[in-house]
Amino acid sequence: MTAKRNTFRRMVLIIFLLLIPIACVYMFSHQVSVNVLRDEIQVNLLNRQQFFISQVDAAVDQLSMFPVIVGHDPFIREYVDKKFNHVMEKLLLQSRVIEKLGYQSASSEWTNELNIYLAEEKQVLSSTIFATYTDAYMKQPIKATWTFDKGNGKPFNESFIRQITEPASAASLDQARAVYEVRFSAENLRSMLDHFKSGGKGDPFLYIPGMPGIFNHSVNPVLAGSLIGQLDEQTIETETGNRVLELGTDKYLVNYVKSRTLGWYLVDYVPLQQTLLPITKSRNFFYVSIGLLLVAGMVAAYLLYRHVQKPIAKLTQGVLQLKLGVYSARIDYQPNNEFDFLIRRFNDMAREIQELIEKVYAEQLRSREATLKQLQAQINPHFLYNCLYFISNMAMLEDKHAVVAMANNLGDYYRYTTRAEKQQVTVREELQLVTHYLTIQNLRMERVSFEIDVPEAMMSLIIPRLLLQPLVENAVIHGLERKTGKGLIRIYGETDGSGHCITIEDNGVGVSKERLAELQHELDIPMSEQMGYGMWNVHQRLRHRFGTSAGLELSAAGDGTGFKSIVKWREPADVSITDRG
């Protein structure tokens, strides 16, 4: 009873020790997640705002150049400088100037207005028909930078204006000989704010201290007004930044970016609590789960000791006896649960294990040898049928030479492949089999040619039987038969005395890089039903015969369209050069 209680207490203590660091790690990770999420929201908002402001600045920069372009236009220069002789010429030139202003205004995506004010003539030339000349307007100071205009009776209510004068030293519009003015409606900015809002969760607006904001069309006026009130009370000293503002019981994450051209701030805000709500729910769910896990862990600890620990201890004792070679070991304990079956099966296993080990080992050896011989001696029935049909057709055509050649090569081919008693052959014998096979294929298809270039020094090397023929057959079936036109198979060898390689290369359809890597990977894994046995058998037999440094290497041919199989092996260190044959 004491041991039972001690074990139970230990398990409960372990559960506490496991849950405490988990809770601490979770609380830390929760706080980190909140900070990371807040920072990520800020970065995303800031990136979107900076991109928006860059678009605004680009459009405003384009409009800023309009007065300069207009001021240098030759027709406009002629009109401003009064280079005309009579009224008709003046009217014609005036028509061209207005047309030029219209074309220049239409070159921008934003709705804008281009005006030329001539104080001496009390005249205004405009890209629109709504512009009028008034003495009160001409008394205003020059707006050399972009200035916000609330309307003052102009058709473009709430617009931004920029002016260039001749001469540049003029203090007011009526003191200048010519004033080039460009203005664009604030509706352009509202439309962009609508598009900006549709891609996020905020409610963006343009703001500058002391001025009414420029809002999107679906803004919450009460909330936006409250935010502007708090921003007016604070000093914004940087061009970009963020801060957390409280409105009632809610907190809002506010980001702002300043426009380089207009001097206004793009302000966007998101409710912070709503953004962090999923994390808060996850935290509460975690605390409840920890409590339930603690109770369940204590119950599980008791049941684990009572129904599992004791039976496992008995089984462990029995296994240790088997490890020491005591195969007569038996377990006489009955826990009256699922372990009864395991204990009975253990007793049965102990009686049979020695006999089973010896039997399985012997069967594995016999199975391995039988599988190897069966793979080497497999005959493709379709290949045999095609050859017999060829002989039959040539006989009907009375082509004795083709019949004799096919019969001789077919006989030599199957004489070699069906001799299972000789498992080691020379390279020369294997190449003779390949020659018979390729000759048969050439007789059948009349478009398969081959070249064999193996050094004489390699001809007497001993290799496993039927090593090269599966690779050549693979080149014909998967490479050349799928190709239109003539095909070529090259077989060549290289040796440095101890290391050897024989390459089978074809100019067939080839395989993709992905399939090539997949085929190379399949060579080193157990063979499945979906995998072809040919190349896998060659690779495994090389490894078995010559060690792990030997094997089959697959690659694409030189021009990237063919396929190349490279058989590599190295003579064992205990085999002398004179014994290789």
Sequence and secondary structure as in RCSB ss.txt:
>XXXX:A:sequence
MTAKRNTFRRMVLIIFLLLIPIACVYMFSHQVSVNVLRDEIQVNLLNRQQFFISQVDAAVDQLSMFPVIVGHDPF
IREYVDKKFNHVMEKLLLQSRVIEKLGYQSASSEWTNELNIYLAEEKQVLSSTIFATYTDAYMKQPIKATWTFDK
GNGKPFNESFIRQITEPASAASLDQARAVYEVRFSAENLRSMLDHFKSGGKGDPFLYIPGMPGIFNHSVNPVLAG
SLIGQLDEQTIETETGNRVLELGTDKYLVNYVKSRTLGWYLVDYVPLQQTLLPITKSRNFFYVSIGLLLVAGMVA
AYLLYRHVQKPIAKLTQGVLQLKLGVYSARIDYQPNNEFDFLIRRFNDMAREIQELIEKVYAEQLRSREATLKQL
QAQINPHFLYNCLYFISNMAMLEDKHAVVAMANNLGDYYRYTTRAEKQQVTVREELQLVTHYLTIQNLRMERVSF
EIDVPEAMMSLIIPRLLLQPLVENAVIHGLERKTGKGLIRIYGETDGSGHCITIEDNGVGVSKERLAELQHELDI
PMSEQMGYGMWNVHQRLRHRFGTSAGLELSAAGDGTGFKSIVKWREPADVSITDRG
>XXXX:A:secstr
 HHHHHHHHHHHHHHHHHHHHHHHHHHHHHHHHHHHHHHHHHHHHHHHHHHHHHHHHHHHHHHHTHHHHHHT HH
HHHHHTT  SSHHHHHHHHHHHHHHHHHHHHTSSS EEEEEEETTTTEEEESSS     HHHHTSB   S EEE 
 TT SS SEEEEEEEESTT SBGGGSSEEEEEEEETHHHHHHHHHHHHTSSS  EEE TTS  EE TT  HHHHH
HHHHHHHHS   SSEEEEEEEETTEEEEEEEEE TTT  EEEEEEEHHHHHHHHHHHHHHHHHHHHHHHHHHHHH
HHHHIIIIIHHHHHHHHHHHHHHTT TT       SSTHHHHHHHHHHHHHHHHHHHHHHHHHHHHHHHHHHHHH
HT   HHHHHHHHHHHHHHHHTT HHHHHHHHHHHHHHHHHHT  S  EEEHHHHHHHHHHHHHHHHHHHS EEE
EEE  GGGTT EEETTSSHHHHHHHIIIIITTSSS EEEEEEEEE SSEEEEEEEE S    HHHHHHHHHHTTS
   TTS HHHHHHHHHHHHHH TT EEEEEE TTSSSEEEEEEEE  TTS GGG  
